[in-house]
Structure formats: C-alpha cells, structure tokens
Amino acid sequence: MSWQEVLNKAYTEGKYIFVDCYTTWCGPCKAMERNVYPSKEVGDYMNKRFISVKFRLILPGMIMNLFAKDMLLHLVLRKCIMFIVS
C-alpha cells in the first residue's frame, strides 16, 4: 500500500494514521512486536481508531525506502509532529 493509499483509506474511514517505523536492530521495536501488538485489547483499540501501517526504515543498500520518503515529505510539508523511539 502506498502512502497516498494510506491517506485515502484514513480519510474515507474517518480514522487517524498510526505508523510503526522499525529497523531490524531496534530492541524496543522487537519488544512492541512481541509484547504489545499481539494483544487483543490493543488491536481492538487501534483498529477502531487508526489505519495502522508498519514499514522498515532502512533497507539493505538504501538509506530509506520510498514509502518512508513519501510519508516523511507529507508530514514535513504539513508541519506535523513526529515521535520516534529507537
């Protein structure tokens, strides 16, 4: 799914967008994947309110994938606040 498709889906469904940016070496990312995301309570809460997307920030041989570049450009142009934990 492209960033534009994510935006369209969120707009159509009247939901916010939750973006999980991860890397293969990120300890907190792995903990969230293992301990938080599988929870039914978390899933029910998030699915009701958010379009959730997850993507890998750094791919082999690339600084950042194209989805990430589109998303970050969109957020920067709209002066959105981002919170990234690593």
VEXGUMAR-594088 format. One record per residue: residue number from 1; residue in three letters; z, y, x of N, C-alpha, C, CB in turn. Coordinates in nm, 4 decimals. Glycine has a CB too. Layout:
# residues N
NUM ALA Z Y X Z Y X Z Y X Z Y X
...
***
This chain:
# residues 86
1 MET 0.0000 -0.1169 0.0852 0.0000 0.0000 0.0000 0.0000 0.1238 0.0902 0.1229 -0.0005 -0.0972
2 SER -0.0876 0.2174 0.0624 -0.0945 0.3408 0.1414 0.0144 0.4379 0.0943 -0.2359 0.4066 0.1294
3 TRP 0.0390 0.5410 0.1753 0.1382 0.6416 0.1374 0.0968 0.7117 0.0078 0.1566 0.7449 0.2507
4 GLN -0.0308 0.7382 -0.0095 -0.0781 0.8028 -0.1323 -0.0514 0.7135 -0.2536 -0.2291 0.8352 -0.1219
5 GLU -0.0700 0.5825 -0.2382 -0.0418 0.4892 -0.3477 0.1072 0.4872 -0.3802 -0.0900 0.3476 -0.3116
6 VAL 0.1912 0.4967 -0.2778 0.3363 0.5036 -0.2997 0.3701 0.6300 -0.3781 0.4133 0.5013 -0.1643
7 LEU 0.3134 0.7434 -0.3380 0.3381 0.8703 -0.4089 0.2931 0.8616 -0.5538 0.2656 0.9865 -0.3389
8 ASN 0.1746 0.8062 -0.5764 0.1225 0.7937 -0.7127 0.2108 0.7043 -0.7984 -0.0196 0.7387 -0.7103
9 LYS 0.2546 0.5920 -0.7429 0.3399 0.4985 -0.8164 0.4735 0.5638 -0.8521 0.3634 0.3706 -0.7337
10 ALA 0.5329 0.6344 -0.7567 0.6603 0.7029 -0.7819 0.6440 0.8084 -0.8908 0.7134 0.7681 -0.6526
11 TYR 0.5366 0.8834 -0.8838 0.5109 0.9866 -0.9849 0.4908 0.9241 -1.1227 0.3875 1.0703 -0.9463
12 THR 0.4100 0.8203 -1.1292 0.3801 0.7536 -1.2562 0.5049 0.6938 -1.3188 0.2756 0.6447 -1.2357
13 GLU 0.5912 0.6346 -1.2366 0.7112 0.5683 -1.2880 0.8321 0.6611 -1.2942 0.7442 0.4486 -1.2021
14 GLY 0.8174 0.7841 -1.2473 0.9281 0.8801 -1.2511 1.0444 0.8396 -1.1621 0.9771 0.8965 -1.3927
15 LYS 1.0128 0.7871 -1.0438 1.1167 0.7403 -0.9524 1.1100 0.8149 -0.8195 1.1035 0.5894 -0.9290
16 TYR 1.2213 0.8083 -0.7461 1.2257 0.8597 -0.6110 1.1649 0.7550 -0.5175 1.3717 0.8951 -0.5693
17 ILE 1.1444 0.7940 -0.3915 1.0911 0.7013 -0.2921 1.1987 0.6750 -0.1872 0.9611 0.7578 -0.2260
18 PHE 1.2258 0.5478 -0.1636 1.3180 0.5057 -0.0584 1.2348 0.4428 0.0521 1.4269 0.4055 -0.1127
19 VAL 1.2452 0.4980 0.1725 1.1664 0.4477 0.2849 1.2597 0.3905 0.3906 1.0777 0.5598 0.3453
20 ASP 1.2421 0.2640 0.4199 1.3175 0.1984 0.5263 1.2265 0.1908 0.6483 1.3675 0.0552 0.4827
21 CYS 1.2533 0.2755 0.7469 1.1778 0.2762 0.8716 1.2528 0.1877 0.9703 1.1590 0.4225 0.9277
22 TYR 1.1853 0.0891 1.0274 1.2563 -0.0025 1.1153 1.1769 -0.0326 1.2419 1.2873 -0.1313 1.0420
23 THR 1.2477 -0.0871 1.3370 1.1867 -0.1419 1.4575 1.2455 -0.2816 1.4773 1.2119 -0.0492 1.5836
24 THR 1.1802 -0.3618 1.5570 1.2263 -0.4987 1.5779 1.3545 -0.5047 1.6597 1.1186 -0.5797 1.6461
25 TRP 1.3860 -0.3995 1.7353 1.5022 -0.3989 1.8226 1.6220 -0.3239 1.7639 1.4650 -0.3384 1.9542
26 CYS 1.6127 -0.2752 1.6423 1.7174 -0.1929 1.5809 1.8263 -0.2801 1.5187 1.6571 -0.1000 1.4743
27 GLY 1.9462 -0.2751 1.5758 2.0593 -0.3531 1.5242 2.0978 -0.3169 1.3816 2.1784 -0.3346 1.6133
28 PRO 2.1162 -0.1877 1.3491 2.1500 -0.1508 1.2116 2.0408 -0.1917 1.1113 2.1739 -0.0003 1.2032
29 CYS 1.9152 -0.1864 1.1533 1.8051 -0.2297 1.0655 1.8208 -0.3773 1.0308 1.6673 -0.2048 1.1331
30 LYS 1.8514 -0.4575 1.1312 1.8697 -0.6011 1.1093 1.9904 -0.6287 1.0207 1.8854 -0.6738 1.2428
31 ALA 2.0970 -0.5511 1.0386 2.2168 -0.5681 0.9553 2.1864 -0.5336 0.8096 2.3325 -0.4800 1.0078
32 MET 2.1111 -0.4265 0.7871 2.0736 -0.3902 0.6497 1.9897 -0.5007 0.5867 1.9958 -0.2565 0.6476
33 GLU 1.8939 -0.5534 0.6623 1.8063 -0.6598 0.6135 1.8862 -0.7848 0.5784 1.6997 -0.6933 0.7182
34 ARG 1.9843 -0.8148 0.6588 2.0628 -0.9371 0.6418 2.1737 -0.9218 0.5369 2.1237 -0.9778 0.7748
35 ASN 2.2421 -0.8055 0.5342 2.3644 -0.7927 0.4556 2.3558 -0.7050 0.3311 2.4695 -0.7402 0.5415
36 VAL 2.2615 -0.6127 0.3277 2.2579 -0.5156 0.2178 2.1428 -0.5424 0.1209 2.2461 -0.3742 0.2734
37 TYR 2.0222 -0.5473 0.1709 1.9049 -0.5610 0.0839 1.9043 -0.6870 -0.0026 1.7818 -0.5594 0.1673
38 PRO 1.9583 -0.8008 0.0422 1.9575 -0.9199 -0.0435 2.0540 -0.9119 -0.1630 1.9919 -1.0405 0.0394
39 SER 2.1452 -0.8160 -0.1635 2.2439 -0.8047 -0.2712 2.1769 -0.7750 -0.4054 2.3460 -0.6953 -0.2384
40 LYS 2.2125 -0.8521 -0.5059 2.1585 -0.8295 -0.6405 2.1971 -0.6919 -0.6922 2.2082 -0.9375 -0.7374
41 GLU 2.3207 -0.6510 -0.6682 2.3665 -0.5187 -0.7136 2.2841 -0.4065 -0.6506 2.5154 -0.4992 -0.6799
42 VAL 2.2600 -0.4178 -0.5216 2.1796 -0.3164 -0.4516 2.0370 -0.3179 -0.5061 2.1794 -0.3418 -0.2975
43 GLY 1.9802 -0.4372 -0.5211 1.8439 -0.4498 -0.5728 1.8290 -0.3908 -0.7112 1.8026 -0.5943 -0.5752
44 ASP 1.9238 -0.4229 -0.8002 1.9182 -0.3701 -0.9369 1.9259 -0.2174 -0.9367 2.0326 -0.4288 -1.0219
45 TYR 2.0169 -0.1626 -0.8566 2.0333 -0.0173 -0.8489 1.9065 0.0483 -0.7941 2.1546 0.0188 -0.7604
46 MET 1.8581 -0.0042 -0.6818 1.7429 0.0565 -0.6166 1.6158 0.0432 -0.7001 1.7216 -0.0063 -0.4805
47 ASN 1.5906 -0.0739 -0.7549 1.4672 -0.0961 -0.8312 1.4599 -0.0105 -0.9565 1.4554 -0.2419 -0.8692
48 LYS 1.5736 0.0235 -1.0126 1.5759 0.1080 -1.1324 1.5420 0.2538 -1.0999 1.7132 0.1004 -1.1993
49 ARG 1.5740 0.2971 -0.9783 1.5644 0.4388 -0.9437 1.4590 0.4741 -0.8379 1.6961 0.4849 -0.8962
50 PHE 1.4173 0.3755 -0.7607 1.3331 0.4039 -0.6443 1.2109 0.3130 -0.6364 1.4142 0.3901 -0.5176
51 ILE 1.1068 0.3654 -0.5751 0.9982 0.2844 -0.5230 1.0369 0.2635 -0.3769 0.8529 0.3539 -0.5409
52 SER 1.0645 0.1427 -0.3397 1.1116 0.1138 -0.2031 0.9963 0.0645 -0.1179 1.2255 0.0089 -0.2045
53 VAL 0.9850 0.1221 -0.0011 0.8852 0.0781 0.0947 0.9519 0.0588 0.2293 0.7686 0.1790 0.1047
54 LYS 0.9017 -0.0363 0.3026 0.9559 -0.0670 0.4333 0.8389 -0.0771 0.5298 1.0403 -0.1986 0.4312
55 PHE 0.8519 -0.0125 0.6438 0.7454 -0.0266 0.7413 0.7993 -0.0126 0.8826 0.6363 0.0762 0.7160
56 ARG 0.7302 -0.0775 0.9689 0.7663 -0.0800 1.1100 0.7141 0.0462 1.1771 0.7103 -0.2065 1.1796
57 LEU 0.8028 0.1199 1.2390 0.7623 0.2453 1.3032 0.6749 0.2245 1.4249 0.8834 0.3238 1.3425
58 ILE 0.7100 0.1300 1.5074 0.6383 0.1125 1.6323 0.5723 -0.0248 1.6334 0.7331 0.1292 1.7534
59 LEU 0.4412 -0.0250 1.6490 0.3653 -0.1491 1.6589 0.3208 -0.1675 1.8028 0.2433 -0.1487 1.5627
60 PRO 0.3020 -0.2905 1.8463 0.2567 -0.3116 1.9840 0.1307 -0.2304 2.0152 0.2301 -0.4605 2.0084
61 GLY 0.1358 -0.1555 2.1231 0.0208 -0.0776 2.1657 0.0021 0.0537 2.0910 -0.1011 -0.1590 2.1507
62 MET 0.0928 0.0855 2.0003 0.0820 0.2099 1.9224 0.2157 0.2826 1.9258 0.0391 0.1807 1.7748
63 ILE 0.2125 0.4132 1.9173 0.3365 0.4888 1.9060 0.3880 0.4811 1.7634 0.3158 0.6355 1.9485
64 MET 0.2999 0.4941 1.6685 0.3404 0.4917 1.5285 0.2218 0.4458 1.4449 0.3912 0.6316 1.4817
65 ASN 0.2466 0.3639 1.3426 0.1348 0.3172 1.2618 0.0823 0.4271 1.1692 0.1765 0.1956 1.1800
66 LEU -0.0343 0.4067 1.1125 -0.0995 0.5105 1.0313 -0.0203 0.5437 0.9064 -0.2392 0.4666 0.9922
67 PHE 0.0442 0.4437 0.8437 0.1265 0.4698 0.7254 0.2371 0.5679 0.7609 0.1866 0.3382 0.6693
68 ALA 0.3026 0.5442 0.8745 0.4109 0.6319 0.9183 0.3596 0.7730 0.9432 0.4768 0.5765 1.0449
69 LYS 0.2434 0.7847 1.0057 0.1881 0.9181 1.0317 0.1599 0.9923 0.9009 0.0591 0.9074 1.1152
70 ASP 0.1006 0.9244 0.8031 0.0733 0.9878 0.6734 0.2022 1.0307 0.6055 -0.0045 0.8924 0.5820
71 MET 0.3026 0.9427 0.6069 0.4293 0.9731 0.5417 0.4983 1.0904 0.6092 0.5204 0.8508 0.5426
72 LEU 0.5079 1.0875 0.7415 0.5762 1.1948 0.8125 0.5046 1.3283 0.7953 0.5878 1.1608 0.9599
73 LEU 0.3724 1.3280 0.7983 0.2967 1.4507 0.7760 0.3257 1.5056 0.6365 0.1456 1.4253 0.7939
74 HIS 0.3283 1.4186 0.5374 0.3581 1.4592 0.3996 0.4970 1.5229 0.3918 0.3492 1.3376 0.3038
75 LEU 0.5963 1.4601 0.4536 0.7329 1.5116 0.4481 0.7468 1.6431 0.5234 0.8298 1.4093 0.5047
76 VAL 0.6843 1.6538 0.6392 0.6933 1.7765 0.7180 0.6256 1.8923 0.6448 0.6294 1.7564 0.8567
77 LEU 0.5104 1.8679 0.5861 0.4395 1.9748 0.5149 0.5175 2.0244 0.3938 0.3022 1.9263 0.4708
78 ARG 0.5996 1.9384 0.3372 0.6786 1.9767 0.2205 0.8206 2.0159 0.2581 0.6819 1.8634 0.1202
79 LYS 0.8481 2.0228 0.3862 0.9786 2.0623 0.4391 1.0913 1.9753 0.3835 1.0059 2.2088 0.4071
80 CYS 1.0650 1.8465 0.3760 1.1660 1.7529 0.3279 1.2644 1.7217 0.4394 1.1006 1.6234 0.2757
81 ILE 1.3830 1.6846 0.4007 1.4848 1.6446 0.4971 1.4791 1.4936 0.5130 1.6269 1.6908 0.4525
82 MET 1.4821 1.4493 0.6370 1.4808 1.3056 0.6633 1.6095 1.2682 0.7356 1.3557 1.2645 0.7471
83 PHE 1.6611 1.1526 0.7057 1.7787 1.0997 0.7726 1.7404 0.9650 0.8294 1.9012 1.0886 0.6758
84 ILE 1.7464 0.9520 0.9595 1.7055 0.8274 1.0242 1.8234 0.7747 1.1044 1.5802 0.8487 1.1158
85 VAL 1.8575 0.6490 1.0821 1.9639 0.5840 1.1566 1.9011 0.4844 1.2506 2.0660 0.5153 1.0625
86 SER 1.9397 0.4874 1.3745 1.8892 0.3867 1.4680 1.9990 0.3459 1.5633 1.7674 0.4396 1.5460
***
